[in-house]
Amino acid sequence: MLEKTTRMNYLYDFYQSLLTPKQRSYMSLYYLDDYSLGEIAEEYEVSRQAVYDNIKRTEAMLEEYEEKLLLFQKFQKRQQFIKRLKELALKKYANDQELLETIEALEKLE
């Protein structure tokens, strides 16, 4: 469950601008603020089932966006390359402060 939550949080971060305000709100409350379906339903005065259906549809939409655009997958690959680059730099160029600062700046861009 934690892995799914983490993935949904990343997908939400990447694709939230493609969602409707209601979808953004439901996903934010459910995944970021850890509200229950019942709490969201009460907040919006709708049924728990309506919230559940909306969240499931939105999750599917986020997965479709990722399947087509691959923003999260590319992010993960960049993270791996940055980590490897940092390891190599620390191993072979530990005294090159400019290189290490450049790698740190690259990490902060992500």
N, C-alpha and C positions, 0 to 999 in steps of 0.2 A: 504494500500500500504506500509506503514512504517513497519508493521508487516512482510510482505512478504520480504521486503528489508533486515530487520534484520535477518530473517531466512536464506535467501540466503547468507548473509555475513558470518554467522556462518557455514553453510554447505560448503561454499567456503573455509573457514579457515581449516575445518577438512579434506576436500577431494581434495583440489587443486592439490596435487601431483599426483592424478589419472587422471588429465585432460591433454589434449594436450597443447602445448604452445599457440596456437591460442585461444583455449577455455579459458585458464587462462587470456590471455590478454583481450579478449572481456568482460569477467565477471568482471575483475578488473576495466576496464574502465567504464563499465556500472554501477556496484553496488558500487564500492569503490570511484571512481573518479567522479561519477555522470555525465558521458558523455551521450549525447543523441544518439539514434541509428544513426541519420544522421552524427553526429560528428565522430562516430566510422567508419561508412561507408566511409567517406571522408578520414580518416586516413589510412585505408587499401585499398582504391580504389576499393571498392565493393559496391553492392547495399545495400540500407537500409534493404530490404527484406532478403538479405543473412545474415546480422548481426542479424536481428530479429530471423530468423530460427535457427541460431547457438546458440544464447542465450537461446531460448526456449528448444532446444535439450539438452543443457548443464544443464539447470535447472532440466529437467526431469531426467538426469543422476545423478545429485546430490541427488535428492529425492530418486532414486533407491538405491544409495549407502547408504543413511541414513536408508532406509527401511531394508536393509540387515545387516548393521553394527551397527546402533544405537548409533554412537558416540555422536551426538548432544543430543539425548534423555538422555543418561547416564550422559553427562556433566550437563544438567539441573537438574537431580536428585541429583548429587553430590553437586551442588550449593545450593539446598534446604536443604540437610543434613548439609552442612557446616554452613549455616545460622542458622539452628535450634541448632546446636551444640554450636555456638557462643552465641546465646541467653541464652541457659541453663548455659553455663560457666559463663557468666556475671551475671546471676541471682544467681547461687549457689556457684560459685567459683571465685568471683570477685577479691579475694586477691591472687589467685594462678597465679602469673605472668608467670610461666613456661607453664602452660596449655594455657593461652591466647596467648603467643608467638607461641606455637605449632599450634594453630588454625590459627593464622595469616600466618604462614609459609605454612600451607595447602592451605589457600586461594590464596596465591601467586603462588602456583604450577598450579592452574587452569588458 
